[in-house]
Amino acid sequence: MKSLLFIGGTGFLGQSFFDYINKRKLKIFNLSKIIVISRKRKKIQTKLKTKFIKKSITDITHIPVTNYIIYAANSTNDLENLKGIDNFISLLTDKHKKTKILFTSSGAVYGPGKTKKRFKEFDTVNFKKVSTFKGYKKEYAKSKIIMENRFKELGKKGFNVSIARLFTFIGKRILINKDFAITNLINQAQNLKINKIFLSSSKDVYRGYMHAEDLIRWVIKILVKSNPKCNIYNVGSDEEITIKQLAEIIAKKYNKQVSIKSKNRSKKNIDYYVPSIAKAKKELNLINKFNIVKSLEQILKVWDHNIF
């Protein structure tokens, strides 16, 4: 039996992870113990022996030796993110060289998508591209690039590492976060005081929504295949959908209309954030079992029945 250290295991990814493994016996994983390091202690249902360490990764003074590590810690403070990764790496020893380690990066490292071209792992990633982002997203993307480079250096030192560049997701754990577009759309759809779902954008916004179950299945497969080559994989759905189309699907279920409020709207001005997943398909035989319609049906059912 094996053990896993999950750093930052109480967010969407962590909660979806526990949902997934609680329903399955995973021969590929064969876990018996999980250690979670997180700044916040949230109530998580788990069937496995689980130890919680309520601390920021910046304050940890020891990294336990486990078979697997998922590094998913993320702060809105990018300097804290960098401090955390540096502290984590400084605490690794030769004993951790047998550990499989996965770092959850982001598709944001590719920079803004201004054409309908899916991002590929061999696309150039640099500060110049992400500097065209505005506000928080620019510093966030820069920090992810730096952190990816730290993990590549670990691979060169003989550590078994991998990088998962995460894109956009859908699942019941997304519902508690009001910052996501899909949560806002569902909230509007369920509001009995309005008969329309309102969108406000000067761009055609394209996304590829990956279901949480597919997300966790992919993360596990990438994790167990970690090696010193530090392979990088896009993790998401290549099934593109506009936010307008998404709104229309949701609106139809609740018998509402979609109203777009926007100034200077142009079809040439787009926001495209959809990955190519050909590499994961070819090298790891990974596919998405859920399409957007199936995913939406499930999440709306969860929402309507308030199942959490």
Secondary structure, 3 states (H helix, E strand, C coil): CEEEEEECCCCHHHHHHHHHHHCCCCCCCCEEEEEEEECCCCCCCCCCEEEEEECCCCCCCCCCCCCEEEECCCCCCHHHHHHHHHHHHHCCCHHHHHCEEEEEEEHHHHCCCCCCCCECCCCCCCHHHHCCCCCHHHHHHHHHHHHHHHHHHHHHCCCEEEEEEECEEECHHHHHCCCCHHHHHHHHHHCCCCCEEEECCCCEEEEEEEEHHHHHHHHHHHHHCCECCCEEEEECCCCEEEHHHHHHHHHHHCCCEEEECCCCCCCCCEEEECECCHHHHHHHCCCCCCCHHHHHHHHHHHHHHCCC
